[in-house]
Amino acid sequence: MDKKMLFVFNPQSGKSQIRTKLMDILDIFVKAGYHVEIHVTQRALDARRVVEERGGSMDLIVGSGGDGTLNEIVSGVMGMERRPKIGYIPAGTTNDFAASHRIPRNMIKAAEAIVLGTARPVDVGRFNERYFTYVAAFGAFTDVPYKTPRELKAMLGHPAYIIEAVKSLGGVRARHIVMEADGASYEGDVLVGMVSNANQIAGFKGLNGKNVRMDDGKFEVLLVENPQNIIQFPDVVASLLQNGHQSRLVKHFTASRIKFRFDAPVEWVLDGEFGGKRKEVVIDDIFRAVQIMKMTHTLPKRS
């Protein structure tokens, strides 16, 4: 009896490379014994809709696109009593989730990893009534991924984010926050706040240090306090990008539940997409909520 797969892909992600790889990917799935139902996304939230409508009867749901597409698929699965396993073929610009979970960037190898790999549990974040797979953030530069024009991302790739970040320099300002994290309290002026479950964010590795686990029931929380003068900026940047360098303005800790309160609504980013403007946010780590297909050994070379 064939296993049932729902394959959902965004044809616009990255540089639309799936258009030239689609037949090879489907060939891998069918030869592995899957009856494949295909859905090509048409608009925002379309992936979540089709997963909610058709995913409950599937053995495996595979998504291909950027981190936003994966977010929609996971969000759709989270509402199910029986959650199918999830496979992911990265096709976005930075593919932070795939990098954090060592999912191959090569689309054919990623498809092979799905059918030859093992399901591994992964934590999922709940952000008020929404979900995220690897990061919820606010503050300076965190809005760059969703404000960068799609055409520029398709043409330039990751450097397009750098261009957009430079353009946004004039609007950088700190936010006053009151926060509770697993019972501990904090209050201060923060330039960047980030709650994540990843070892790569916006293409940068090491922001959370080493040995980050994505299945331990804990988030890595990063707060960058507002520098008081321009001399402090290099120290902050070095603390973020250089392992071992520490700044008193950069706070790192772990927590499973975090509450934020702001004086005015603040824009949030969830997995690189706009997450709304909120004055109050509660973030929970849902322990080992979904199972992602991963390789536990090196793939053999294709003949």
C-alpha positions as CSV (number, residue, x, y, z in Angstrom):
1,M,0.0,0.0,0.0
2,D,1.4,3.4,-1.0
3,K,2.2,5.9,1.7
4,K,0.5,9.2,1.3
5,M,2.4,12.5,0.8
6,L,1.2,16.1,0.4
7,F,3.9,18.1,-1.4
8,V,3.4,21.9,-1.1
9,F,5.8,24.2,-2.8
10,N,6.2,27.9,-3.4
11,P,7.3,28.4,-7.0
12,Q,8.5,32.0,-6.3
13,S,10.9,31.2,-3.5
14,G,14.6,32.1,-3.9
15,K,15.3,32.2,-7.6
16,S,12.5,29.8,-8.6
17,Q,15.0,26.9,-8.9
18,I,12.4,24.3,-8.1
19,R,11.0,24.8,-11.7
20,T,14.1,22.9,-13.0
21,K,14.2,20.3,-10.3
22,L,10.6,19.3,-9.8
23,M,10.5,16.2,-12.0
24,D,13.6,14.8,-10.3
25,I,12.1,15.5,-6.9
26,L,8.8,13.8,-7.7
27,D,10.7,10.8,-9.2
28,I,12.5,10.3,-5.8
29,F,9.3,10.5,-3.9
30,V,7.4,8.0,-6.1
31,K,10.3,5.5,-6.2
32,A,10.3,5.6,-2.4
33,G,6.7,4.3,-2.4
34,Y,4.7,7.6,-1.9
35,H,1.4,8.5,-3.6
36,V,2.0,12.2,-4.0
37,E,-0.6,15.0,-4.0
38,I,0.8,18.3,-5.2
39,H,-0.2,21.8,-4.3
40,V,1.4,24.9,-5.8
41,T,0.9,27.9,-3.4
42,Q,-0.9,30.9,-4.9
43,R,-0.8,33.5,-2.1
44,A,0.2,34.2,1.5
45,L,-1.2,31.6,4.0
46,D,-2.2,29.2,1.1
47,A,0.2,26.5,2.3
48,R,-1.3,26.6,5.8
49,R,-4.8,26.4,4.3
50,V,-4.1,23.3,2.2
51,V,-2.3,21.6,5.0
52,E,-5.3,22.1,7.3
53,E,-7.7,20.9,4.7
54,R,-5.8,17.9,3.3
55,G,-2.9,17.1,5.6
56,G,-4.7,15.2,8.3
57,S,-4.9,12.0,6.2
58,M,-1.2,12.1,5.1
59,D,1.7,10.1,6.3
60,L,4.1,12.9,5.4
61,I,3.8,16.6,4.4
62,V,6.7,18.0,2.4
63,G,7.2,21.7,1.9
64,S,9.5,23.6,-0.4
65,G,10.1,27.3,-0.3
66,G,11.5,29.7,2.2
67,D,11.3,29.8,6.0
68,G,7.9,31.5,5.7
69,T,6.5,28.5,3.7
70,L,7.7,26.1,6.3
71,N,6.2,28.3,9.0
72,E,2.8,27.9,7.3
73,I,3.1,24.2,7.0
74,V,4.1,23.7,10.7
75,S,1.3,26.1,11.7
76,G,-1.2,24.0,9.8
77,V,0.1,20.8,11.4
78,M,0.0,22.2,14.9
79,G,-3.8,22.2,14.9
80,M,-4.0,18.5,14.3
81,E,-4.6,15.8,16.9
82,R,-2.4,13.4,14.9
83,R,0.5,15.4,13.4
84,P,2.1,13.9,10.2
85,K,5.8,13.9,9.8
86,I,7.3,16.9,8.0
87,G,9.9,17.1,5.3
88,Y,11.5,20.3,4.0
89,I,13.3,21.2,0.8
90,P,14.8,24.6,1.3
91,A,14.4,27.0,-1.6
92,G,14.5,30.5,0.0
93,T,17.2,33.1,0.2
94,T,18.8,32.4,3.6
95,N,17.2,29.1,4.6
96,D,18.0,29.5,8.3
97,F,15.9,26.6,9.5
98,A,17.5,24.2,7.0
99,A,21.0,25.4,8.0
100,S,20.2,24.9,11.7
101,H,19.0,21.4,11.1
102,R,21.6,20.4,8.6
103,I,19.1,19.9,5.8
104,P,20.9,20.0,2.5
105,R,20.6,23.2,0.4
106,N,20.8,21.1,-2.7
107,M,17.2,20.3,-3.5
108,I,17.8,16.8,-4.9
109,K,19.8,15.8,-1.8
110,A,17.1,17.4,0.5
111,A,14.5,15.2,-1.2
112,E,16.6,12.1,-0.8
113,A,17.1,13.0,2.9
114,I,13.4,13.1,3.3
115,V,12.8,9.5,2.0
116,L,16.0,8.0,3.4
117,G,16.2,9.9,6.7
118,T,14.7,9.5,10.2
119,A,12.0,11.6,11.8
120,R,13.4,13.7,14.6
121,P,11.4,15.7,17.2
122,V,11.8,19.5,17.1
123,D,10.4,22.2,19.4
124,V,7.9,24.8,18.1
125,G,7.3,28.3,19.4
126,R,3.9,29.7,20.2
127,F,3.6,33.4,19.9
128,N,0.3,34.5,21.4
129,E,-2.1,32.7,19.0
130,R,0.5,32.1,16.2
131,Y,3.4,29.7,15.8
132,F,7.1,30.0,14.7
133,T,9.7,27.4,13.8
134,Y,12.9,29.1,14.7
135,V,12.8,32.8,15.6
136,A,10.5,35.6,16.9
137,A,12.2,39.0,17.0
138,F,11.7,42.7,17.2
139,G,13.9,45.8,16.9
140,A,16.7,47.1,14.7
141,F,17.1,45.3,11.4
142,T,14.8,42.4,12.3
143,D,12.3,43.7,9.7
144,V,14.8,43.5,6.9
145,P,13.8,40.0,5.6
146,Y,10.2,40.9,4.9
147,K,10.8,44.5,3.8
148,T,13.3,43.5,1.2
149,P,11.6,43.5,-2.3
150,R,11.1,40.0,-3.6
151,E,12.6,41.0,-7.0
152,L,15.8,42.2,-5.3
153,K,16.1,38.9,-3.3
154,A,15.5,36.9,-6.5
155,M,18.2,38.8,-8.3
156,L,20.9,39.3,-5.6
157,G,20.2,36.7,-2.9
158,H,21.5,37.3,0.6
159,P,23.3,40.6,-0.3
160,A,19.9,42.1,-0.9
161,Y,19.3,42.0,2.9
162,I,22.5,44.0,3.5
163,I,21.3,46.7,1.1
164,E,18.0,46.9,2.9
165,A,19.7,47.0,6.3
166,V,21.8,50.0,5.3
167,K,18.7,51.8,4.1
168,S,17.0,51.3,7.5
169,L,19.9,52.7,9.6
170,G,18.1,56.1,10.1
171,G,15.1,54.5,11.7
172,V,16.9,52.5,14.4
173,R,15.7,53.2,17.9
174,A,15.4,51.4,21.2
175,R,12.2,50.0,22.8
176,H,11.5,50.0,26.5
177,I,10.5,46.6,27.6
178,V,9.3,44.8,30.7
179,M,9.9,41.1,30.5
180,E,9.4,38.0,32.6
181,A,11.3,34.8,31.6
182,D,10.7,31.6,33.6
183,G,9.9,33.7,36.7
184,A,12.9,36.1,36.3
185,S,12.2,39.8,35.6
186,Y,14.0,42.4,33.4
187,E,13.3,46.0,32.5
188,G,15.3,48.2,30.2
189,D,15.8,49.9,26.8
190,V,16.5,47.3,24.1
191,L,17.7,47.8,20.6
192,V,17.1,44.1,19.5
193,G,15.1,41.3,21.1
194,M,15.2,37.8,19.8
195,V,13.7,34.5,21.0
196,S,15.0,31.6,18.9
197,N,15.5,27.9,18.4
198,A,18.3,28.0,15.9
199,N,22.1,28.3,15.4
200,Q,21.7,30.4,12.2
201,I,19.6,33.5,12.0
202,A,19.3,35.9,9.0
203,G,22.3,34.0,7.5
204,F,24.5,34.6,10.5
205,K,25.9,31.7,12.5
206,G,26.9,31.8,16.2
207,L,24.6,34.5,17.4
208,N,23.4,32.1,20.1
209,G,26.9,30.6,20.8
210,K,27.7,26.9,20.4
211,N,25.8,23.7,21.3
212,V,22.3,25.0,20.6
213,R,19.7,22.2,20.8
214,M,16.4,22.5,19.0
215,D,14.6,19.8,21.0
216,D,15.3,20.7,24.7
217,G,12.2,22.7,25.6
218,K,14.2,25.9,25.9
219,F,14.6,29.0,23.7
220,E,17.8,31.0,23.3
221,V,16.9,34.6,24.2
222,L,19.1,37.5,23.0
223,L,18.7,41.1,24.2
224,V,20.8,44.0,22.9
225,E,20.6,46.9,25.2
226,N,20.7,50.4,23.8
227,P,24.3,51.7,23.4
228,Q,24.7,55.1,25.1
229,N,27.3,56.4,22.5
230,I,28.8,55.4,19.2
231,I,31.9,54.0,20.8
232,Q,29.9,51.2,22.3
233,F,28.6,50.0,18.9
234,P,31.8,48.0,17.8
235,D,31.8,46.2,21.2
236,V,28.1,45.2,20.6
237,V,28.8,44.0,17.1
238,A,31.9,42.1,18.1
239,S,29.9,40.3,20.9
240,L,27.3,39.2,18.4
241,L,29.6,38.0,15.6
242,Q,32.8,36.9,17.4
243,N,32.6,33.8,19.6
244,G,34.2,34.5,23.0
245,H,33.8,38.3,22.9
246,Q,31.4,39.5,25.5
247,S,29.7,42.9,26.0
248,R,27.7,44.0,29.0
249,L,25.1,45.3,26.6
250,V,24.4,41.9,25.1
251,K,22.3,39.5,27.2
252,H,22.1,35.8,26.5
253,F,19.9,33.3,28.5
254,T,17.5,30.4,28.0
255,A,13.9,30.2,28.9
256,S,10.8,28.1,28.0
257,R,8.2,30.9,28.6
258,I,8.8,34.6,28.1
259,K,6.4,37.6,28.5
260,F,7.0,41.0,26.9
261,R,5.2,44.3,27.6
262,F,5.9,47.5,25.7
263,D,4.8,51.1,26.0
264,A,3.4,51.1,22.5
265,P,2.8,48.4,19.8
266,V,6.0,47.0,18.4
267,E,6.5,45.2,15.1
268,W,7.6,41.6,15.4
269,V,9.1,39.2,12.8
270,L,8.2,35.5,12.9
271,D,10.5,33.2,10.8
272,G,11.4,36.2,8.5
273,E,7.8,37.3,7.9
274,F,5.8,40.1,9.4
275,G,4.3,39.0,12.7
276,G,2.1,42.0,13.6
277,K,2.4,44.9,16.0
278,R,1.9,44.0,19.6
279,K,2.1,45.7,23.0
280,E,2.0,42.4,24.9
281,V,3.4,39.0,23.8
282,V,3.6,35.6,25.5
283,I,6.0,33.1,23.9
284,D,6.0,29.4,24.9
285,D,8.3,26.6,23.8
286,I,6.1,23.6,22.8
287,F,8.4,20.7,23.6
288,R,9.1,18.3,20.6
289,A,5.9,19.4,18.9
290,V,6.6,18.1,15.4
291,Q,8.8,15.6,13.7
292,I,11.2,16.7,10.9
293,M,12.8,14.2,8.5
294,K,16.6,14.4,8.8
295,M,19.6,12.4,7.7
296,T,21.6,10.7,10.4
297,H,24.4,9.6,8.0
298,T,26.0,10.8,4.8
299,L,24.0,10.3,1.7
300,P,25.6,8.0,-1.0
301,K,26.6,9.7,-4.3
302,R,24.0,9.6,-7.0
303,S,25.0,7.5,-10.0
